[in-house]
Amino acid sequence: MNAILTIAGNTISEALRRKVLNAFLLGGVAVLALTFMFGQFTARQELTLIRGMGLGIITLAGIFITVILSINLIPTEIERRTIYTILAKPVNRWEFLIGKWLGAIATIGVNIVLMGVVLIIAVALKQIGAENPSNPLELLKGILMIFLQMVLLCSVAVFFSVFLTPLVNFFLTLSLFIIGNMSSFTQDLAKTGSNILVKGFFTVVHYLVPNFGNFQFTNPLVNPAVEVKSELLFLTQNCIYGLVYSAVLLILAVLIFDRREV
């Protein structure tokens, strides 16, 4: 366990020193600050735009931070040959992989939390003096779903990183993320396909590709008219889904990494 935590700590330190991650974080915070420029709208419209744009910006910044960080976790260590020094110590390969993953998750979490805090403060400030202000902390539900979405995305990228180059991994991971956000569409095609081959193909796609679209919780937070029957059930189900799917991907990554020559 100490080895895993040490590797995770080193991964966080390295990631926070990477300028590209800081650039995405600062860019996300800067764009969130621009949400104060919607003076031509009514107070309700302005608040809706701030919430919607804010969550969208956090998601977009989180995607690029997650993918760019995760696809390089293993290949960078192999390229620098630092992996030989680490594995020469009493460190198992699975400990190395899990440590890198935990470090990446912690880094992603820090970035999302910082942007989330800025968004919550922005919403709170915009509601000063309002007659019926909403609780800005409700946005924590959406931020939690974004984080879980990024945890799953990180797991996908780490899985591919043990046997693919960063460039191929980049496009493959983003492609799966896009397809996974169309889970309702692939599900419809699996039911209404023109023939059995089409139905079978989209059935496999729907159940094999991570359903990133399941984590969408922006509409209920932006539009009060949209209600979720049971928020607790929705959040719990998605937490379990994201963590279980991530665990499966990490187990497969460990099995492949154990058999790979580095």
C-alpha positions, 0 to 999 in steps of 0.5 A: 500500500505504501508503494501505491501511495508513493507512486500516486504522490509522485504522479500528482507532483509530476502532473501538477508541474505539467503546463498543459494541465495548468493551461486547461485549468486556468482556461476553464476558470477564465471562461467561467469568469466570463459568465458575469458578462450576460448583462443583457438577459434577465436574472433567471436567464442569466443564472440558467446560462451560468449553470449550463455553461459552467457545467459544460466548461468543467466537463470540456476542460475535464475531458482534455485534462483527463485524456492528455494526462492518462494516455501518457501515464505508462508510455512516458515512464517506459520512454524515460526508462524510469519504470525499470528503476521503479520495478527493480525495487520491491514494487509489483507491476499492479502496484505501479499501475494502480498508483499511477491511476490513483495519482491521475484521479487525484489530479483530475479531482483537484482540477474539477473541484477548483473549477466547481468552487468557482462555479458555485461562488459565481452562482451564489454571487449572482443570487445575492438579493434574489427573492427565491434564491436556489441553493448553489450547493445543488451543483455539487451533484452535477460536479460529482457526476462529471468527476465520476465520468472522468474517473471512467474516462481515465480508466479507459485511457489507462487500459489502452495505454498499456498496449497502445501508443499515446496518439492512437490512445488519444483518438480511440479514447475520445471516440469511445467517449463520444459513442458512450455519450450516445448510449440512448441512440445506440440503444434505440438502434439495437431495438429498431435496426433494419436487420439482425446484424445491425441490431446485434452490432449496436447491442454489442456497442451499447453494452460494451462501450462505457455509457458516459451519457448515463452521468449527464445531470445538467438538465435537472440542475439548469431547468427546474422543470426537469425532475428526476424521480429519485436523485439518490437512486440515480446518483447511487446507480451511476456511482456503482456503475462507474466504479465497477466498470473502472475496476474491470478495466483496471483488472484487465490492464493489470493482466495485460501489463503483467505479460508485457515486456517493458 
